[in-house]
Amino acid sequence: MGEPLVFSNPSGVAPPIGRYSHLVVVPPGARLLVLAGQTGHNLDGSLPSDAGDQWVGAIRNIRSILASQGASMANIIKLNTWVVSGSDISKARSAAVGLFEGAPPATTFAYVSALYLPEILVEVEAWAAVPGE
């Protein structure tokens, strides 16, 4: 297998304020997977009304997309999460514990006034890299 992904927190900046890495170095020859922002829609098209459940569903969808390419959550190098302001994400916080067994990816989390449709409260975008073989 090729060179591994390198997750780090360089000494020139303050330590992360949450569970994420400041930097992920993708080795030459790695296959880059860029996922569209995922919502918590179920396979049948239904959407939970709870923001925490929507986040859990979005992560489930990300896992499925990664698996379709022979990748896993360990291959995620960047995770962006947008949550509609005022949404209760306490379920998401508890579900996120242990989401990444190894080093966590570079991460951005933002509150926004709205997403594409009024019923969508959470959207999660992932970038992943699969080191070359």
C-alpha positions in Angstrom: 0.0 0.0 0.0 1.2 3.6 -0.6 2.2 6.2 1.9 -0.4 6.8 4.7 -2.4 9.9 5.3 -0.7 12.1 7.9 -2.9 13.9 10.4 -1.2 16.6 12.5 -1.5 19.7 14.6 1.6 21.8 13.9 3.3 23.6 16.8 2.9 27.0 15.3 -0.8 27.2 16.1 -2.9 26.7 19.2 -4.1 23.1 19.8 -7.5 22.3 18.3 -10.5 23.4 20.4 -12.4 20.2 19.6 -11.7 16.7 18.2 -10.2 17.5 14.8 -6.8 17.9 13.2 -5.5 21.2 11.8 -3.8 19.5 8.9 -4.0 16.3 6.8 -1.3 15.6 4.3 -2.4 13.4 1.4 0.4 11.4 -0.1 1.2 11.4 -3.8 -0.9 8.9 -5.8 -3.8 8.9 -3.4 -7.3 8.7 -4.9 -9.3 11.8 -3.8 -13.1 11.3 -3.1 -15.2 14.5 -3.0 -18.7 13.9 -1.6 -21.5 16.3 -2.1 -23.1 17.7 1.0 -25.1 15.0 2.6 -28.4 15.4 4.3 -30.1 13.0 6.7 -32.5 11.6 4.1 -33.3 7.9 4.5 -33.2 5.5 1.6 -37.0 5.9 1.1 -36.5 9.7 0.8 -38.0 10.5 4.3 -36.2 13.0 6.5 -36.2 13.0 10.3 -37.5 16.2 11.8 -34.8 16.3 14.5 -31.4 17.9 13.6 -29.5 15.4 15.6 -31.2 12.5 13.7 -30.5 14.3 10.5 -26.8 14.5 11.3 -26.7 10.8 12.2 -28.4 10.1 8.8 -26.0 12.3 6.9 -23.1 10.4 8.5 -24.8 7.1 7.6 -25.0 8.3 4.0 -21.4 9.4 4.0 -20.4 5.9 5.2 -22.4 4.3 2.4 -20.9 6.5 -0.3 -17.4 5.8 1.0 -18.0 2.1 1.2 -19.1 2.1 -2.5 -15.5 3.2 -3.2 -13.8 0.8 -0.8 -13.2 3.5 1.7 -14.2 4.2 5.3 -14.5 7.0 7.8 -10.7 6.6 8.4 -10.2 7.9 4.9 -11.9 11.2 5.6 -9.5 14.2 5.4 -12.0 17.1 5.7 -15.5 17.2 7.2 -17.7 20.3 6.9 -20.9 20.5 8.8 -23.6 23.2 8.5 -26.5 23.4 11.0 -29.4 25.7 10.9 -29.1 28.1 13.9 -31.3 27.2 16.8 -31.3 23.5 16.0 -30.8 21.0 18.8 -27.8 18.9 17.9 -27.3 17.1 21.3 -28.0 13.7 19.7 -25.3 14.5 17.1 -22.8 15.3 19.8 -23.3 12.0 21.6 -23.3 10.1 18.3 -20.0 11.8 17.3 -18.1 10.3 20.2 -15.9 7.6 18.7 -16.8 8.5 15.1 -13.2 8.5 14.2 -11.1 5.8 15.9 -7.8 7.2 14.8 -6.8 10.8 14.2 -9.8 13.0 13.4 -9.9 14.9 10.1 -9.6 18.6 9.5 -13.1 19.9 10.4 -15.3 23.0 10.0 -18.6 23.4 11.8 -20.9 26.4 11.1 -24.3 27.6 12.0 -26.2 29.0 9.1 -29.6 30.8 8.7 -31.0 28.2 6.3 -30.1 25.4 4.0 -31.5 24.4 0.6 -35.0 23.4 1.8 -36.7 24.6 5.1 -36.9 21.0 6.4 -33.2 20.4 6.1 -31.5 21.3 9.3 -28.1 19.7 8.8 -25.8 19.2 5.8 -22.4 17.4 6.0 -19.7 17.4 3.3 -16.8 15.0 3.3 -13.5 14.8 1.4 -11.7 11.5 1.6 -8.4 10.2 0.3 -7.5 6.6 -0.4 -3.7 6.1 -0.4 -2.3 4.4 -3.6 -1.5 0.8 -3.7 
